[in-house]
Amino acid sequence: MVDAAQKAMNNSLERAHRSVEEGARALMHLVEETRGHVRKQLDSAYNAKQRELTIVDKKVRLSALSFGHMRQKTGGGMWRSAWELLMF
């Protein structure tokens, strides 16, 4: 009787250990999968902001050059070049 109870207890413990291991593997898989999705979203957001920054940079440079050309045509201004406009 004690042997049967001991065997049942051992079997129950083994099942509990397997259940914990299976749950841990499932959680680890879920974490890895979620991490991959989050990394992709971060990369996409970064790339979108980088494109926006590049567009703004080009617009600023074009505006500065345009202003420099306009200043040269009108013959005045306190800056000598479009580069100086960007610097001040």
Beta strands, then each sheet from edge to edge (+ up, - down):
end
